[in-house]
Amino acid sequence: MSSLLFERTGLSEHREIRCERMNVDTLVPEQFFRDPYLLEFLQLEQKEQYSECELEAAIIDHLQSFLLELGKGFCFEARQKRITFDNTHYRIDLVFYHRILKCHVLVDLKLGDFSHADAGQMNVYLNYYRENESVSGDNPPIGIILCSGKNEALVRYATAGLAHKLFVSKYLINLPSEVELEGILKEERGKVQK
């Protein structure tokens, strides 16, 4: 209740789908991903800056709560999953398997705002996973870039035309104030009325 899950689900663009009984034949990834994710349970200090490593460590320390915030069907698989190209190593922050969608979900944590380079990086990870980690019966992997801020237009242009499903979601480490919450509700109401 304190995370306002009901209210955030109600504000979702796909709330009708979320509220209906899930039909296995018509599952779409959009049914399972939120924006924003509320990470208040991480109990991160209010400080000017913290590292991605600190954010990731806090998520792992509170993995059960993070899985509940992600939603139904997520199973933890790996942290800092290493992939290598010509002796150059890259690390995927968090890897999950979604048992309902039958696919890997790769999570890239970003401290700052979303950048178009983040979409390119995630696309590399998704292509690698599709070719090297997926097994028979798996659906194509899905990426989530979890960032502290995003510009909707930049997200749209950076992710349009990609072969993979890629979600850019904002995270909040504290519940918004009453004034901020009113602003969010007005903004969402405006989107729905369009």
Secondary structure as UniProt FT lines:
FT   TURN            2..3
FT   HELIX           5..11
FT   TURN            13..14
FT   HELIX           15..19
FT   HELIX           24..26
FT   HELIX           29..31
FT   STRAND          37..38
FT   HELIX           40..42
FT   HELIX           52..61
FT   HELIX           63..70
FT   TURN            72..73
FT   STRAND          74..85
FT   TURN            86..87
FT   STRAND          88..98
FT   TURN            99..102
FT   STRAND          103..109
FT   HELIX           116..132
FT   TURN            136..137
FT   STRAND          142..147
FT   HELIX           152..159
FT   TURN            160..161
FT   STRAND          165..172
FT   HELIX           178..193
//
